[in-house]
Amino acid sequence: MKVGTDGVLLGAWLKCQACKRLLDVGTGSGLIALMAAQQCAAKGDFHFKILAIDIDEGAVAQAKSNFTSSPWADNLSAVQISLQDLALSQEAGSFDLIFSNPPFFPSDSSLSSPNEKRDMARSDKMLPMSKLLSYSAKIMSSSGKMVVVLPFSQETAFIVAAACEKLFVSRRCYFRSQKEKTPIRVLIEISRQLPEIVLTTSITNGDESYLDLTKYFYFY
């Protein structure tokens, strides 16, 4: 699994403060879980556990290998299981933070790939947006949050679907390839609390805002 900009953005943008139980949905290589672990442990607090799940056996094996090689091996675990099955097996309110770089192309999209595994990772065939939100709402703690990265074109649909689960936007960040262009991605944080103000920011690939966001994860 390649390291992509979407994953790097999400791992750098999410906030782990006071989170003890975290869930990475569709972990792939484990990149975002590792970035979350780095953030959680930044101030010397190792009292956290991150569960990374994926339905692909090869991805789980790769994530396990990467976790074992990291400084946070005792805090990370990877399991081959679907979010639906996990939600059925977990108590309500189990996780303080849920994060995902979800499959976002509609299953009937022209952007589908002839490569079956790539198509599974990119399309919502296995995990539609509504299911991602409903299962996540079940296992999110009362003060918990969920963070995702999505194509800009899917922002409204996600916010509407989240509201159906009584989950509301607390933060968002628009990502542009160039400053004068329309955003290509949006990072969204949702929770059960309806905020008075949604904190909205914007970053552009390669500029100072991007370098500042990712500086603890890249060597420049």
N, C-alpha and C positions, 0 to 999 in steps of 0.2 A: 504494500500500500504506500503510495507516494505521500510526501508531506506537501499539503496544498495551502494556498493562502487562506481559504475559508477556515480551516482548522487552526491555523496560527492566529488568525484574528480572534476566533472564539476563545481559545485558550488564554490569550493575553487580556481579553476584555472582561471575562467573567470575574466575579469577586467571591472569594472563599472565606472572608472573615466570619468567624464564629460558626462555621459549618463543620460538623463532625461526621456526618454520613452523606456521601456524595455519590451520584449515579451518572455514568457516561453511557448514553444510549447510542448504539452503533459505533463502537469504539474504533473499529478498523485497526490501525497499527498501535493504538493506545496513545497517540500524540497528545490529544487534548487532556486526557486523564493525567499524563505526566506533567503537563504544564500546570494543571490544577494542583497537583501534588507539590510542585515547586512553590506555588503561591502559598498553599496552606502551611508549608514548613518554613517559610521565609523568616519568620520571627522565632523559630526554634520550637514551635508547638507541633508535636508529632501525634497528637491525640485525635487523629482523623482516619477514616477509612473510605476508600474510593472503590466502588464496584463498577467494573467496565463490562458491558454486555454487547454481544453481537451474535447474529444467527449464522455467520460464516465460520466454519471450523478453522480455516487457514488464518483468518484475521485474529481469532482468539489465540491461536498458537503464537502468532507474531507479537501480539500485545503482551502475552505472558513472558515471552523472551525479553522484550524491551523493559518490562517492569522489573524482572529479575536483575537486569543489568543496571538498574537505576539506584540512587541513594534511598529511594522510598519503597523498596521492595516489600517491606512488612506492612505498608499502608495501602497497597494496591492489589487487586485481584481481578481476574478476567474469567468470565463464564460464558459458555455458549448457550444462550437462552433468548427467547423473544421477549420484548417488553410486555406483551400480553401475558405470557406465562409467569413472568416475574411479578407482575401486578397481582396475579391470582395467588401467588405464594407468599407475598409480603404483607405485613400488617399495614393498615392505613397509616399514613403519616410517617413512613419510615425514613424519608430522605430530606435533608435540609437544602440540598442543591441538586438539581437535575440539569444536565447540559447535553446538547446534541447538535451535531452537524447532520441534519436529517436528510433522507432522500427526498428530493423536492420536485422532480419532473413528473407530471402526470403519467400514469402507466400507458396511456395511449398517445404520448407525445412523440412528435417526429424526431425528438432528440434521443430516443431510445437507442441503445447500443446493441450490435450483434453479439458482443461479448456478454455472456449470461451473467457472470459475476459483476462486471462493470454496470450492467443494466440494473441489477438488483441494488447496487450501492447508490445509483443515481435516481431511480424512479420510486414513486410512492406506492408501488404495487403491493409490497409487503407491509408497509406501515403508513397508511394515509394520515394526513395531518390531523383529522378529527380523532383518530385512535391514539396517535402520539399524545395528544393533549388530554384525552379522557383517562388513559392509563396513568399518565404522569400525575394528573390531579389526584388520583386515588392514593398514590403512595408519597405525595409531597406533604411535608409537615405543615402545621398551621401557619408558621412563620417562614416557610420555605419559599424558594424561588426556582424558576426555570429559565435557562438561557439558551437561545438558538441563534444560528446564522442562516439567513435565507436569501434567495434572490429578491431584489427590491420589488419586483412585480408581484410577489406573494405576501407582501406586508399586510395589506388590508384583509385578505382572506384569513391569515393567521390570527390577527387581532380579533376578528369577528368570531372565529372558532374558539379562541381562548375565552372570550366573554361568555360564551355558552357554557363553559365549565367554571364560570365565576373566577376567572383569572384575568388580571389586568396589567397593562404595560406600566412598568415603573421606570425603565431606562431604555433608550435605543440609540444606536449609532449608525449613521449612514457611511458607507464605504464607496469611494469613487476611484476609478482608474486614473482620471485626470480631473483637476479641480473644476473645470468649466462644464464637465459632462454630468449626465444624470447618474445617480448612484446605481451601482450594480449589485450591491449586497446591503442587507440591513441586519444588524445585531439587535436582538430584542430580549429584554429581561421582563418576566411576568411573575406576579405573586397574587396572593389572595386579597391583598389590601388595595383599595382603590386610592391612588395617590392624588394629591391636590395638583401637583405639577409633574409632568413626565420629563425627566432630564434627557435632553436630546443633544447629541454631539455629531460631529462629522470628521472623517479622516480621509486622506487621499493617499493612494499607493505611492510609497517612496518619499513622501515629504516629511517634514518635521513631526507632524502629528502621528504618522505611522511609525517613524523611528522611535518616538517617545513611548508609544504603546508597547512596542515589541522589544525594547532595549534590554530587558532582563532575560530574553530568550535567544537573542542573536548576538554574535560577535561582529561588530561593525569596524 
